Amino acid sequence: MAMKRVAASAFNALTTSANSPVLTRCLHASPGPKKIVGVFYKAKEYAALNPNFVGCLEGALGIREWLESKGHQYIVTDDKEGPNCELEKHIPDLHVLITTPFHPAYVTADRIKRAKNLQLLLTAGIGSDHVDLKAAAAAGLTVAEVTGSNVVSVAEDELMRILILVRNFVPGYQQVIHGDWNVAAIAYRAYDLEGKTVGTVGAGRIGKLLLQRLKPFNCHLLYHDRIKMDPELESQIGAKYEEDLDKMLPKCDIVVINMPLTEKTKGLFNKELIAKMKKGVLIVNNARGAIMDTQAVVDGCSSGHIAGYSGDVWNPQPCPKDHPWRYMPNHAMTPHISGTTIDGQLRYAAGVKDMLDRYFKGEDFPPQHYIVKEGELAPQYR
Ligand SMILES: NC(=O)c1ccc[n+]([C@@H]2O[C@H](COP(=O)([O-])OP(=O)(O)OC[C@H]3O[C@@H](n4cnc5c(N)ncnc54)[C@H](O)[C@@H]3O)[C@@H](O)[C@H]2O)c1
């Protein structure tokens, strides 16, 4: 703790200017109008199709009028990469940066160093791995997300992906599009979900909701996590705790990843770990692309060791045209969509508004929303 504080003040001494003292960053709400920048995906012709489509650049979380009526400046952009992008123009003087995992503004140590007025980084959604959290902590920034906002959206999507892979749905759909009819090409590896062993790696909010949704399918349910559930919840959900991931993986027909991207989980699913899984395993990953070793997934899908891989998260995002996961066999990938349903958007927009309101008033956020507070990372990110 003491060491961290020393490191934080050393970093601040190096990175703050005379007119932007350390305290400016640490104080939760300094008075006066703020410059707030939002980075969101552009919806173009789709923006006007639904008044509740608030998660896009055009919708701007539905908070423009409110912010401007309070005298704050609110700039939104989707242009977030490279030295000449729109976001870069605002780095030197923004106070608050809001971004979303669906179109993340990567907040590097270098950006933090140059953002002398920055106090607050808000994630419209869940997962703040697009921020260099250690640099944010050292600079005295607050990082917060809307914990719980889209967990139902993601759990439902995972259930769909499991079924899509188990039933070998995608090749059947493609046959129809391409004017083909070949039942055998689908049926030789389409199964029922009933009786299969499903393991979730991470059983926090999303993992638990998925397990609850899987229960009526009469599967064998396993989970691995840092923390064991309390026995009552565990028996209600009907899942068995596996303390050792290496021992759980060989038992699973289907593995679902539901842990955050942290220093410990980055690249966790490498060649060696994938080799421990059953031949023919199906993997669903809506957590973060970088939890997987990209090439190990490609190799696993190409050899057939992984019989199907589905998810909506990539590294980086948006993923380039030549990203190998676009072209590997047996995948059912989509752009990052699972947590940005209209219902999810309304919830995380309301959560962002609530946190901004508290920030202006100098009030604390709900404790579960903090990822970085007063130089400390939330426990699972340490
Ligand atoms: N695709 C999407 O649209 C979308 C939307 C929301 C969240 N997510 C991702 O899903 C992740 C999980 O979300 P959540 O709401 O369930 O979070 P959560 O914090 O409720 O649960 C995460 C679980 O992972 C466990 N965990 C963390 N590190 C671990 C480790 N090293 N080993 C074992 N277990 C570990 C934690 O103990 C916790 O139970 C988020 O961090 C985010 O990256 C994706």
The ligand as a MOL file (V3000), in Angstrom:
LIG
                    3D

  0  0  0     0  0            999 V3000
M  V30 BEGIN CTAB
M  V30 COUNTS 44 48 0 0 0
M  V30 BEGIN ATOM
M  V30 1 N -19.3440 -9.2130 -24.8970 0
M  V30 2 C -19.9470 -8.3010 -24.1810 0
M  V30 3 O -20.7760 -7.5470 -24.6910 0
M  V30 4 C -19.6510 -8.1960 -22.7080 0
M  V30 5 C -20.5480 -7.5040 -21.8790 0
M  V30 6 C -20.3160 -7.4800 -20.5090 0
M  V30 7 C -19.1680 -8.0670 -19.9850 0
M  V30 8 N -18.2920 -8.6880 -20.8280 0 CHG=1
M  V30 9 C -17.0600 -9.3110 -20.2980 0
M  V30 10 O -17.4190 -10.3170 -19.3740 0
M  V30 11 C -16.5650 -10.2210 -18.2240 0
M  V30 12 C -17.3090 -10.8000 -17.0280 0
M  V30 13 O -18.4100 -9.9740 -16.7120 0
M  V30 14 P -19.2100 -10.1460 -15.3490 0
M  V30 15 O -20.2230 -9.0660 -15.3020 0
M  V30 16 O -19.6360 -11.5610 -15.1740 0 CHG=-1
M  V30 17 O -18.0500 -9.8320 -14.3100 0
M  V30 18 P -17.9600 -10.2680 -12.7900 0
M  V30 19 O -16.9260 -9.3870 -12.2120 0
M  V30 20 O -19.3010 -10.3050 -12.1590 0
M  V30 21 O -17.4140 -11.7700 -12.8790 0
M  V30 22 C -16.1030 -12.0960 -13.2600 0
M  V30 23 C -15.7250 -13.3890 -12.5350 0
M  V30 24 O -14.4410 -13.7820 -13.0090 0
M  V30 25 C -13.7160 -14.2640 -11.8910 0
M  V30 26 N -12.2750 -14.1380 -12.1610 0
M  V30 27 C -11.5670 -13.0140 -12.3580 0
M  V30 28 N -10.2770 -13.3080 -12.5750 0
M  V30 29 C -10.1710 -14.6590 -12.4750 0
M  V30 30 C -9.0790 -15.5600 -12.5860 0
M  V30 31 N -7.8380 -15.1380 -12.8380 0
M  V30 32 N -9.3430 -16.8790 -12.4350 0
M  V30 33 C -10.6000 -17.3250 -12.1670 0
M  V30 34 N -11.6810 -16.5110 -12.0720 0
M  V30 35 C -11.4530 -15.1940 -12.2170 0
M  V30 36 C -14.1500 -13.3600 -10.7420 0
M  V30 37 O -13.8790 -13.9400 -9.4740 0
M  V30 38 C -15.6160 -13.1900 -11.0210 0
M  V30 39 O -16.4110 -14.1460 -10.3580 0
M  V30 40 C -16.2780 -8.7260 -18.1080 0
M  V30 41 O -15.0890 -8.4730 -17.4020 0
M  V30 42 C -16.1750 -8.3090 -19.5440 0
M  V30 43 O -14.8470 -8.4290 -20.0030 0
M  V30 44 C -18.5180 -8.7610 -22.1650 0
M  V30 END ATOM
M  V30 BEGIN BOND
M  V30 1 1 1 2
M  V30 2 2 2 3
M  V30 3 1 2 4
M  V30 4 1 4 5
M  V30 5 2 4 44
M  V30 6 2 5 6
M  V30 7 1 6 7
M  V30 8 2 7 8
M  V30 9 1 8 9
M  V30 10 1 8 44
M  V30 11 1 9 10
M  V30 12 1 9 42
M  V30 13 1 10 11
M  V30 14 1 11 12
M  V30 15 1 11 40
M  V30 16 1 12 13
M  V30 17 1 13 14
M  V30 18 2 14 15
M  V30 19 1 14 16
M  V30 20 1 14 17
M  V30 21 1 17 18
M  V30 22 2 18 19
M  V30 23 1 18 20
M  V30 24 1 18 21
M  V30 25 1 21 22
M  V30 26 1 22 23
M  V30 27 1 23 24
M  V30 28 1 23 38
M  V30 29 1 24 25
M  V30 30 1 25 26
M  V30 31 1 25 36
M  V30 32 1 26 27
M  V30 33 1 26 35
M  V30 34 2 27 28
M  V30 35 1 28 29
M  V30 36 1 29 30
M  V30 37 2 29 35
M  V30 38 1 30 31
M  V30 39 2 30 32
M  V30 40 1 32 33
M  V30 41 2 33 34
M  V30 42 1 34 35
M  V30 43 1 36 37
M  V30 44 1 36 38
M  V30 45 1 38 39
M  V30 46 1 40 41
M  V30 47 1 40 42
M  V30 48 1 42 43
M  V30 END BOND
M  V30 END CTAB
M  END
